[in-house]
Amino acid sequence: MSAAQRRPAAAPQKGQLRIDLRDSFASSRHAHLERSDGAWRLRDEGSRNGTLVNGQRAQAGEVVPLRDGDLIEISHTFFLFRDAARGLA
């Protein structure tokens, strides 16, 4: 299915940020990041091509703890995870 044929995902709720990737191998709802109890976690949303954290595949629905400096791969797109922005307390 091409990116043009995909149905758009639901709009983000208050307090959420949605990032749309121009990557034809990424699912419309590929992965979810959340902060809970002071720690960040990633969950693959059942994506077709999977999500990798530091080269290790996250299984669909699996919650993977994230640490500062982790490399997240969503199809052909890479993200460097930073626990906090510079200058924020």
DRENTORKOL-3810 file (N, C-alpha, C; in nm, 4 decimals):
REM DRENTORKOL-3810
@n.u->0.0853; n.v->-0.1169; n.w->0.0000; ca.u->0.0000; ca.v->0.0000; ca.w->0.0000; c.u->0.0898; c.v->0.1231; c.w->0.0000
@n.u->0.0637; n.v->0.2146; n.w->-0.0861; ca.u->0.1448; ca.v->0.3362; ca.w->-0.0934; c.u->0.1017; c.v->0.4342; c.w->0.0152
@n.u->0.1889; n.v->0.5309; n.w->0.0416; ca.u->0.1576; ca.v->0.6319; ca.w->0.1425; c.u->0.0316; c.v->0.7077; c.w->0.1062
@n.u->0.0075; n.v->0.7289; n.w->-0.0222; ca.u->-0.1116; ca.v->0.8023; ca.w->-0.0661; c.u->-0.2391; c.v->0.7226; c.w->-0.0408
@n.u->-0.2304; n.v->0.5895; n.w->-0.0352; ca.u->-0.3475; ca.v->0.5050; ca.w->-0.0153; c.u->-0.3798; c.v->0.4819; c.w->0.1321
@n.u->-0.2878; n.v->0.5126; n.w->0.2215; ca.u->-0.3108; ca.v->0.4898; ca.w->0.3636; c.u->-0.4150; c.v->0.5858; c.w->0.4168
@n.u->-0.4948; n.v->0.5359; n.w->0.5096; ca.u->-0.5886; ca.v->0.6237; ca.w->0.5783; c.u->-0.5140; c.v->0.6958; c.w->0.6890
@n.u->-0.5422; n.v->0.8238; n.w->0.7110; ca.u->-0.4719; ca.v->0.8957; ca.w->0.8170; c.u->-0.5088; c.v->0.8407; c.w->0.9541
@n.u->-0.4130; n.v->0.8407; n.w->1.0444; ca.u->-0.4381; ca.v->0.7983; ca.w->1.1819; c.u->-0.5162; c.v->0.9076; c.w->1.2535
@n.u->-0.5752; n.v->0.8709; n.w->1.3641; ca.u->-0.6519; ca.v->0.9674; ca.w->1.4431; c.u->-0.5621; c.v->1.0819; c.w->1.4881
@n.u->-0.6217; n.v->1.1976; n.w->1.5050; ca.u->-0.5470; ca.v->1.3150; ca.w->1.5515; c.u->-0.4960; c.v->1.2887; c.w->1.6929
@n.u->-0.3797; n.v->1.3448; n.w->1.7272; ca.u->-0.3268; ca.v->1.3246; ca.w->1.8622; c.u->-0.4161; c.v->1.3893; c.w->1.9664
@n.u->-0.4184; n.v->1.3290; n.w->2.0843; ca.u->-0.4955; ca.v->1.3826; ca.w->2.1957; c.u->-0.4126; c.v->1.4886; c.w->2.2664
@n.u->-0.4751; n.v->1.5633; n.w->2.3537; ca.u->-0.4052; ca.v->1.6671; ca.w->2.4297; c.u->-0.2872; c.v->1.6046; c.w->2.5040
@n.u->-0.1721; n.v->1.6720; n.w->2.4967; ca.u->-0.0525; ca.v->1.6216; ca.w->2.5639; c.u->0.0263; c.v->1.5217; c.w->2.4808
@n.u->-0.0140; n.v->1.4982; n.w->2.3566; ca.u->0.0554; ca.v->1.4052; ca.w->2.2686; c.u->0.1115; c.v->1.4793; c.w->2.1490
@n.u->0.2133; n.v->1.4189; n.w->2.0895; ca.u->0.2737; ca.v->1.4713; ca.w->1.9682; c.u->0.2765; c.v->1.3602; c.w->1.8656
@n.u->0.2286; n.v->1.3889; n.w->1.7474; ca.u->0.2305; ca.v->1.2914; ca.w->1.6387; c.u->0.3359; c.v->1.3353; c.w->1.5379
@n.u->0.4203; n.v->1.2413; n.w->1.4958; ca.u->0.5222; ca.v->1.2690; ca.w->1.3956; c.u->0.4905; c.v->1.1845; c.w->1.2731
@n.u->0.4617; n.v->1.2499; n.w->1.1612; ca.u->0.4352; ca.v->1.1790; ca.w->1.0365; c.u->0.5655; c.v->1.1667; c.w->0.9592
@n.u->0.5996; n.v->1.0438; n.w->0.9208; ca.u->0.7233; ca.v->1.0185; ca.w->0.8470; c.u->0.6937; c.v->1.0049; c.w->0.6989
@n.u->0.7780; n.v->1.0632; n.w->0.6178; ca.u->0.7703; ca.v->1.0436; ca.w->0.4725; c.u->0.8587; c.v->0.9246; c.w->0.4379
@n.u->0.8188; n.v->0.8097; n.w->0.4879; ca.u->0.8917; ca.v->0.6845; ca.w->0.4713; c.u->0.7884; c.v->0.5793; c.w->0.4327
@n.u->0.7917; n.v->0.5349; n.w->0.3082; ca.u->0.6877; ca.v->0.4442; ca.w->0.2583; c.u->0.6890; c.v->0.3084; c.w->0.3283
@n.u->0.7918; n.v->0.2787; n.w->0.4064; ca.u->0.7976; ca.v->0.1518; ca.w->0.4784; c.u->0.7496; c.v->0.1634; c.w->0.6223
@n.u->0.7165; n.v->0.2843; n.w->0.6657; ca.u->0.6662; ca.v->0.3058; ca.w->0.8015; c.u->0.5138; c.v->0.2935; c.w->0.8022
@n.u->0.4610; n.v->0.2324; n.w->0.9062; ca.u->0.3162; ca.v->0.2202; ca.w->0.9220; c.u->0.2587; c.v->0.3542; c.w->0.9692
@n.u->0.1304; n.v->0.3753; n.w->0.9457; ca.u->0.0685; ca.v->0.5019; ca.w->0.9872; c.u->0.0666; c.v->0.5150; c.w->1.1396
@n.u->0.0570; n.v->0.4054; n.w->1.2113; ca.u->0.0706; ca.v->0.4024; ca.w->1.3575; c.u->0.1787; c.v->0.3005; c.w->1.3878
@n.u->0.3015; n.v->0.3426; n.w->1.3823; ca.u->0.4157; ca.v->0.2519; ca.w->1.3879; c.u->0.4593; c.v->0.2200; c.w->1.5311
@n.u->0.4839; n.v->0.3236; n.w->1.6092; ca.u->0.5330; ca.v->0.3052; ca.w->1.7458; c.u->0.4807; c.v->0.4168; c.w->1.8341
@n.u->0.4853; n.v->0.3918; n.w->1.9634; ca.u->0.4336; ca.v->0.4858; ca.w->2.0625; c.u->0.5400; c.v->0.5041; c.w->2.1703
@n.u->0.5712; n.v->0.6283; n.w->2.2045; ca.u->0.6616; ca.v->0.6578; ca.w->2.3151; c.u->0.5805; c.v->0.7195; c.w->2.4270
@n.u->0.6089; n.v->0.6781; n.w->2.5489; ca.u->0.5386; ca.v->0.7350; ca.w->2.6638; c.u->0.6329; c.v->0.7473; c.w->2.7823
@n.u->0.6036; n.v->0.8444; n.w->2.8651; ca.u->0.6810; ca.v->0.8634; ca.w->2.9873; c.u->0.5914; c.v->0.8277; c.w->3.1037
@n.u->0.6397; n.v->0.7387; n.w->3.1881; ca.u->0.5623; ca.v->0.6937; ca.w->3.3030; c.u->0.6589; c.v->0.6698; c.w->3.4187
@n.u->0.6228; n.v->0.7172; n.w->3.5365; ca.u->0.7071; ca.v->0.7019; ca.w->3.6558; c.u->0.8490; c.v->0.7529; c.w->3.6319
@n.u->0.8625; n.v->0.8615; n.w->3.5554; ca.u->0.9915; ca.v->0.9235; ca.w->3.5320; c.u->1.0790; c.v->0.8547; c.w->3.4287
@n.u->1.0273; n.v->0.7516; n.w->3.3618; ca.u->1.1064; ca.v->0.6786; ca.w->3.2618; c.u->1.0324; c.v->0.6750; c.w->3.1286
@n.u->1.1089; n.v->0.6793; n.w->3.0181; ca.u->1.0519; ca.v->0.6714; ca.w->2.8841; c.u->1.0490; c.v->0.5268; c.w->2.8381
@n.u->0.9432; n.v->0.4932; n.w->2.7638; ca.u->0.9266; ca.v->0.3585; ca.w->2.7084; c.u->0.8767; c.v->0.3680; c.w->2.5654
@n.u->0.9110; n.v->0.2680; n.w->2.4860; ca.u->0.8644; ca.v->0.2583; ca.w->2.3471; c.u->0.7835; c.v->0.1304; c.w->2.3332
@n.u->0.6765; n.v->0.1376; n.w->2.2550; ca.u->0.5955; ca.v->0.0187; ca.w->2.2249; c.u->0.5692; c.v->0.0161; c.w->2.0753
@n.u->0.6046; n.v->-0.0936; n.w->2.0091; ca.u->0.5715; ca.v->-0.1116; ca.w->1.8676; c.u->0.4217; c.v->-0.1369; c.w->1.8593
@n.u->0.3540; n.v->-0.0689; n.w->1.7679; ca.u->0.2083; ca.v->-0.0777; ca.w->1.7552; c.u->0.1642; c.v->-0.1847; c.w->1.6545
@n.u->0.2456; n.v->-0.2888; n.w->1.6386; ca.u->0.2100; ca.v->-0.3949; ca.w->1.5439; c.u->0.2463; c.v->-0.3572; c.w->1.4010
@n.u->0.3507; n.v->-0.2772; n.w->1.3867; ca.u->0.3919; ca.v->-0.2310; ca.w->1.2544; c.u->0.4346; c.v->-0.3474; c.w->1.1655
@n.u->0.4192; n.v->-0.3281; n.w->1.0375; ca.u->0.4518; ca.v->-0.4327; ca.w->0.9407; c.u->0.6022; c.v->-0.4591; c.w->0.9336
@n.u->0.6831; n.v->-0.3534; n.w->0.9391; ca.u->0.8278; ca.v->-0.3686; ca.w->0.9232; c.u->0.9061; c.v->-0.3609; c.w->1.0537
@n.u->0.8366; n.v->-0.3465; n.w->1.1643; ca.u->0.9019; ca.v->-0.3510; ca.w->1.2942; c.u->0.9703; c.v->-0.2225; c.w->1.3355
@n.u->1.0060; n.v->-0.2194; n.w->1.4626; ca.u->1.0784; ca.v->-0.1078; ca.w->1.5239; c.u->1.1993; c.v->-0.1668; c.w->1.5934
@n.u->1.3154; n.v->-0.1047; n.w->1.5746; ca.u->1.4372; ca.v->-0.1508; ca.w->1.6393; c.u->1.4876; c.v->-0.0456; c.w->1.7370
@n.u->1.5369; n.v->-0.0916; n.w->1.8504; ca.u->1.6028; ca.v->-0.0061; ca.w->1.9481; c.u->1.7429; c.v->-0.0618; c.w->1.9659
@n.u->1.8427; n.v->0.0171; n.w->1.9266; ca.u->1.9826; ca.v->-0.0262; ca.w->1.9313; c.u->2.0030; c.v->-0.1584; c.w->1.8565
@n.u->1.9339; n.v->-0.1726; n.w->1.7434; ca.u->1.9495; ca.v->-0.2901; ca.w->1.6591; c.u->1.8690; c.v->-0.4113; c.w->1.7020
@n.u->1.7973; n.v->-0.4027; n.w->1.8139; ca.u->1.7155; ca.v->-0.5139; ca.w->1.8639; c.u->1.5690; c.v->-0.4870; c.w->1.8312
@n.u->1.5041; n.v->-0.5853; n.w->1.7679; ca.u->1.3652; ca.v->-0.5680; ca.w->1.7269; c.u->1.2711; c.v->-0.5736; c.w->1.8466
@n.u->1.1817; n.v->-0.4755; n.w->1.8545; ca.u->1.0761; ca.v->-0.4751; ca.w->1.9561; c.u->0.9580; c.v->-0.5531; c.w->1.8992
@n.u->0.9110; n.v->-0.6519; n.w->1.9700; ca.u->0.7958; ca.v->-0.7297; ca.w->1.9259; c.u->0.6696; c.v->-0.6448; c.w->1.9388
@n.u->0.5705; n.v->-0.6725; n.w->1.8582; ca.u->0.4441; ca.v->-0.5981; ca.w->1.8622; c.u->0.3877; c.v->-0.5998; c.w->2.0039
@n.u->0.3588; n.v->-0.4823; n.w->2.0567; ca.u->0.3022; ca.v->-0.4699; ca.w->2.1899; c.u->0.4040; c.v->-0.4716; c.w->2.3020
@n.u->0.5271; n.v->-0.5091; n.w->2.2728; ca.u->0.6310; ca.v->-0.5145; ca.w->2.3757; c.u->0.6688; c.v->-0.3733; c.w->2.4196
@n.u->0.6853; n.v->-0.3545; n.w->2.5500; ca.u->0.7279; ca.v->-0.2261; ca.w->2.6042; c.u->0.8785; c.v->-0.2324; c.w->2.6258
@n.u->0.9511; n.v->-0.1403; n.w->2.5621; ca.u->1.0973; ca.v->-0.1378; ca.w->2.5703; c.u->1.1399; c.v->-0.0112; c.w->2.6439
@n.u->1.2108; n.v->-0.0245; n.w->2.7572; ca.u->1.2596; ca.v->0.0944; ca.w->2.8267; c.u->1.3629; c.v->0.1659; c.w->2.7402
@n.u->1.3586; n.v->0.2991; n.w->2.7402; ca.u->1.4541; ca.v->0.3783; ca.w->2.6628; c.u->1.5517; c.v->0.4476; c.w->2.7564
@n.u->1.6769; n.v->0.4565; n.w->2.7088; ca.u->1.7814; ca.v->0.5280; ca.w->2.7824; c.u->1.8385; c.v->0.6358; c.w->2.6920
@n.u->1.8913; n.v->0.7394; n.w->2.7539; ca.u->1.9520; ca.v->0.8482; ca.w->2.6796; c.u->2.0577; c.v->0.7925; c.w->2.5833
@n.u->2.0480; n.v->0.8313; n.w->2.4564; ca.u->2.1438; ca.v->0.7862; ca.w->2.3560; c.u->2.1001; c.v->0.6647; c.w->2.2764
@n.u->1.9849; n.v->0.6052; n.w->2.3079; ca.u->1.9364; ca.v->0.4903; ca.w->2.2313; c.u->1.9053; c.v->0.5312; c.w->2.0877
@n.u->1.9292; n.v->0.4398; n.w->1.9951; ca.u->1.8981; ca.v->0.4622; ca.w->1.8543; c.u->1.7690; c.v->0.3879; c.w->1.8207
@n.u->1.6687; n.v->0.4625; n.w->1.7757; ca.u->1.5396; ca.v->0.4047; ca.w->1.7380; c.u->1.5315; c.v->0.4035; c.w->1.5862
@n.u->1.5009; n.v->0.2862; n.w->1.5290; ca.u->1.4874; ca.v->0.2719; ca.w->1.3835; c.u->1.3428; c.v->0.2395; c.w->1.3498
@n.u->1.2823; n.v->0.3246; n.w->1.2690; ca.u->1.1480; ca.v->0.3013; ca.w->1.2167; c.u->1.1626; c.v->0.2994; c.w->1.0658
@n.u->1.1626; n.v->0.1798; n.w->1.0103; ca.u->1.1856; ca.v->0.1587; ca.w->0.8674; c.u->1.3198; c.v->0.2169; c.w->0.8271
@n.u->1.3221; n.v->0.3152; n.w->0.7370; ca.u->1.4478; ca.v->0.3760; ca.w->0.6924; c.u->1.4758; c.v->0.5082; c.w->0.7628
@n.u->1.4061; n.v->0.5328; n.w->0.8739; ca.u->1.4202; ca.v->0.6568; ca.w->0.9486; c.u->1.4797; c.v->0.6262; c.w->1.0857
@n.u->1.5763; n.v->0.7085; n.w->1.1263; ca.u->1.6468; ca.v->0.6862; ca.w->1.2522; c.u->1.6259; c.v->0.8057; c.w->1.3448
@n.u->1.6111; n.v->0.7764; n.w->1.4746; ca.u->1.5973; ca.v->0.8786; ca.w->1.5769; c.u->1.6990; c.v->0.8501; c.w->1.6867
@n.u->1.7646; n.v->0.9544; n.w->1.7342; ca.u->1.8514; ca.v->0.9429; ca.w->1.8512; c.u->1.7691; c.v->0.9898; c.w->1.9701
@n.u->1.7433; n.v->0.9000; n.w->2.0637; ca.u->1.6605; ca.v->0.9337; ca.w->2.1793; c.u->1.7423; c.v->1.0112; c.w->2.2812
@n.u->1.6899; n.v->1.1251; n.w->2.3235; ca.u->1.7503; ca.v->1.2053; ca.w->2.4297; c.u->1.6504; c.v->1.2141; c.w->2.5438
@n.u->1.6943; n.v->1.1834; n.w->2.6636; ca.u->1.6056; ca.v->1.1798; ca.w->2.7793; c.u->1.5524; c.v->1.3174; c.w->2.8159
@n.u->1.6317; n.v->1.4217; n.w->2.7981; ca.u->1.5877; ca.v->1.5563; ca.w->2.8322; c.u->1.6512; c.v->1.6560; c.w->2.7363
@n.u->1.5775; n.v->1.7623; n.w->2.7113; ca.u->1.6308; ca.v->1.8689; ca.w->2.6265; c.u->1.7293; c.v->1.9521; c.w->2.7087
@n.u->1.8308; n.v->2.0034; n.w->2.6428; ca.u->1.9297; ca.v->2.0870; ca.w->2.7102; c.u->1.8640; c.v->2.2133; c.w->2.7654
@n.u->1.9013; n.v->2.2497; n.w->2.8851; ca.u->1.8510; ca.v->2.3726; ca.w->2.9445; c.u->1.7223; c.v->2.3555; c.w->3.0218
@n.u->1.6639; n.v->2.2360; n.w->3.0199; ca.u->1.5407; ca.v->2.2124; ca.w->3.0963; c.u->1.5754; c.v->2.1443; c.w->3.2272
@n.u->1.5108; n.v->2.1844; n.w->3.3333; ca.u->1.5382; ca.v->2.1240; ca.w->3.4657; c.u->1.4459; c.v->2.0067; c.w->3.4876
END
